[in-house]
Structure formats: structure tokens, C-alpha cells
Amino acid sequence: MDTDATAGLSQALTMLWKDAAADEAPRRHTRPGLSLAAIVSAAIEVADADGLAGLSMAAVAHRLGFTTMSLYRYVSSKDVLLVLMHNEATAVPDTAPESPPQGWRAGLEAWTRDQLAMYLRHPWLADMKITGPPLTPTSLAWMERGLATMRETGLSEIEKLSVIATLTGYVRHEAAFARDLSRPDPQQGSSGPYAQTVARLVDPATHPALSAALAAGVFEDEPTGPLQPDDYLAEAFTFGFELILNGVAALVEKRTPPG
């Protein structure tokens, strides 16, 4: 990549966008068996196992069997490492179609569910701070793929961008919500069945709508143990996802010329 293209980018982004050949260029004072790719891979393994709270340069070094200081020959800080990890963990899957599936709706559904699978593989992604608009190679690849699915919709470019931003936010929220539901904290809530707990707390006079929901049994199918993310996402995610797509369909219809 042309040096001018990376002007003004942060150190981490410059590392990601520079020519691939430069990534493999010999480094001074490197350690045999240690590489930037190995460090990023090990860091992802640590985060997958222990979350971002358990991620440290020392933990990554221990996993690799090197000293902590040896890592700094390849990556200058944990903040830089986090950007490199995010880029690697969010790579567009190899199974992604080279061309969008037939129809914008099928394309957006595949795009969104691939993102959801990514968040389920790496739950810590939902805890990454959003520090600005997407600029990593993989984030722009996701953006390109999402926008391409709506090429024939008649939507404006800003409308297309808003659609994929809405879907990305929905995926991130639902993945984090499902993860957190799977590990409830009795100190912050209740150890008893949710439906029974709510029924004890609400009065039909003050909570008529909630009481109606209780009477309809909407909370009766709760799991007996910790909720697994897949259990929640199978129905709840799909319901909200369809609502969003139906809204997009209505907008596409408005943008479609009559006849």
C-alpha cells in the first residue's frame, strides 16, 4: 500500500494496512518462534477464555512461553494489540459468498447472521470500546459486503449505510445480552424462577400490562438453568431481526418506482 494512504492513521491501523510483505520483513532482535501473528492469535485465545478482563501482555506472554518484555518488540502496547485482535477476530469468513445471494433480503440475512456467529465465537468483541468509525481492513470489508447486498434496492447511499449500522448495532447488543443472560448473578437479581418472582412483585392495579403478560404465560418457558446464548438467539434474535428487515422492505418499496 502507498505510504500516503496510511498518513494520519494510528500505529495499529498503519500496521494493519501496510503491505503484507512488510509484515514478514525481518525484525531486529526478534525471538525464534515468536511473531506478531502468534502474539495476536494467543491474545485472542486468552480473551476467548477469560474475557478482556483477563487479557494482559503478561497473560499472552505466559501462553506463548516467552517473557512479557519480548512481546514489546512486536507490539508497543495493549491498546495496539486490541486493535490487531479485533481485526483478526472479525475477519470476513471464507464461506462468505463472492457475490451477494439472490435478493437484498437474503443477502442482508446472511451478512447479519455471519456477524452474529462471529460475536458468539468471540464474546469479548461486544466489550470492545467503539472509539470512532470503522477503519480496520476487516471492518471495511464487512461494510463493503453489507452495502453490496443493497446495490439494486434503490436506497440512497446514506440509507444503505444506516441499514448496516442498525443491523451491526443490533447484533452487538443481542450477542452481549444473550451472553450476560447466560451467567446471571444472584447477588444482583433473584435465585428463584423469574415468572414467580415478578408475580410476587407486581400488582394488577399498578402494572396492568405486565400482569396481562404474566397471565398469558409469556414468562413460563424460562430455562431451569442458565440460559445459553443459542437458546435466546434462536427466537428472540430472529423476531427483532425480522422487524428490522420488514422496515427495510417498506423503505425499499417506497424507493421503487411505480410500474
N, C-alpha and C positions, 0 to 999 in steps of 0.2 A: 504493500500500500504506500502511496505517496506520503512523504513526511508532512506535507502541508495539510493533508486530510486529518491528521491527528493533532494539529496545532490547537492548543487550548483545552485538550482533554486531560482528565486526571491521569495519574500514573497508572492506575489499574486499567482504565479504558484504553490507554495507549498500549499497554501490554497486550490487551485482547485484540486490538485492531491492527497491530503491526504485522508485517509479513510473517507467514508461518515459518519460513526459513530462519528468521531471526530467533524464533523460539528455541530452535535446536542449535543455534550458534554456540560454540564452545565458550564457557564462562571461566573466568579466573578463579582459582581456589575452590572449585567445586568438589563435592564428595562423591566418590564412586557409588552408584546405586541410588543416588538421590537426584531428583529432578523436580522441576516446577509441577509437571503433570502428576507426579507421585504425591507431592505435598497437597495439591488440590483434591486428589482422589481420597487421600487419607482424611483430610479435613471434612469432606462430605460424609465419610463413614462415621466419624466422631459425631457430627451433627445429627445424622440419622439415628444414632444410638442414644445420644444424650441431649439432643436439642442444642440450640445456640447457647443456652446457659452453661452447658458442659464443654463448649468449644474454647480452646485456648491454644496458643502456639506450643505450650508445653505438652498438652494432650496430643496434639498432632505429632510432635517430635517423638513422644513416647510410643505412639502407634507405629511409627516408622523405624524406631530403634536408633534414632540419632539424637544429638543434643539440641536443645532449643535454639541455641545461637547458630547452628548450622543452617537452620531454615531461613534465617535472615539474609543469607547470601542469594536467595532466590526471590523472596517476597519481603518487602520492607516493614509491613505491619499487618496486624489482624484485620484492619479495615480493608486493606488492599486484598487480602486473602478472601474476605467475604464476597467481594465483587467477583473475583475469579471463580469462587464456588458457585455463586448464583448463576453465572454464565454457563458453567459446565452442567449443573443440575437441571437447568431449564432448556437444554438443547432440544430442538425440534426432533421428535422421534424419527428413526429411519423408516418407519412404516407410514409416515405421512405421505399422502398422495402427491405426485409431482404436479398434477393439475387438480383443481377443485372437483369434488363429486358433482354429479348432475344436480343442478339447482342450488340456490344460495342457502336454503334452509338446511339441506343435508350437509353442505359444506361447513356452515357455522356449527352445526351439531357435532360433527367430527372434530372440528377445531377446538370447541369448548370441552368436549369430553377428553381429548388428549391433554389439555391443560389440567383438568381435574385429576387425571391419572398421575400427572407429574407431581401435583401437590400431595397426593396420597403416598407416593413413593418417598417424598422428602417433606414431611410435615413442617419442618423448620422454615421452609420457604415463606409460609404465612406470617412468620415473625420477623422477617427481614424488613428493615426500615425503608420506606419509599422516600428517597432523597431528591428526586427530580424525575423528569420524563425519561422514558426508556432510551438507552444509548448503547447497551451491550450488543454484540453481534447476534446473540440468540434472541434477545428481546425484539430486535428489529426484524429478525426472521419470522418470529411469531406475528408481528404486526403485518408484515408483507403477506403472509399466508391468510390472515384473517381478512384483510382488505380485499385480497384477490377473490375470495368467495362471493363478494357482493358486486363484482365487476358489472354484471348485467342487470342490476336491480333498479337503476335509475336514481338511486340515492346520491346526494351530493357527497363530496369527499369528507366534509366535516361530519355529516350524518353517519357515514361508514365508520369513521374514527370513533364517534360517540358510541356506536353499537358495540365495537370490540372493547372499548374501555368499560362499558357497562357489564359486558359478559366477563371480562377479566376480574373486575371487582367482585362480581357475584361468585365466581369460582373461588377466589381467595377467601372471601368471607365464609362461604359454606364449608370449605375444607377445614378452616380453623374452627368453626362452630362444631362440626362433626367430631373433630379431634378432641376438643375440650369436653364435649358431652360424654366421650368415651372414658374419661378419667375424672369423675365427679369427686369433689372434696366435701365429705360430711361436715367438716368444720364450717363450711360456707353455705351449706344447704340443709338437707334432711336425709336421714338414712332410710326413711320409710317410702312406700310407694307414692309416686307423685300425685296420682289422682286422689288418693285418700288424704294426703296432706293438704292439697288445695281445697278439697271438700270441707275439711275442718276449718279452714281459714276464711272462706268467703261466705257471705250472706246474700241470698237472692235479692234482698231489698237494696243492697248497695252494689252488687255485682250481678245484675240480671243476665247480661250477655254471657259472662263466664259461667254462670250457673247453668244456662241453657246448654253450653258446650259440655259441661260435666254430665248433665242429664242425657245428652246424646251419646255419651261413652267415648268421646274423642281421645281421652287420655287412658283408656283401659288397655290398649295394646302395647303399653310400655314394656321394655325388656326386663326380665327378672335380674339380670346382671348388668355390668357396664355396657353401655351402648357402643357397638362397633361402628366406625365411620361408614363402612359399606352398608350397614343396615339403615342408617339415617339417610344416606345419599340415594339409596335405591328409589325412595318415594319422594321425600321432601325436596331433594335437589331437582328431580325431574319436574315436579309440579311448578316450582318457581322458574325453571329454565323454559318450560313451555309458555308460561305467561310472558316472559321477555320476548321469545320468538314470535308469539302471536302479536305482540305490539310492533315488532319489526315488520311483520307481514302486513299489518294495517298501514304502516308508513309506506311500504313498497307499493301497495295498492294505490295510495294517494298519488304517488310519483309516476304511476304507469299511465301513459296517455290513453284516452278512451279509444275503443276500436281496436 
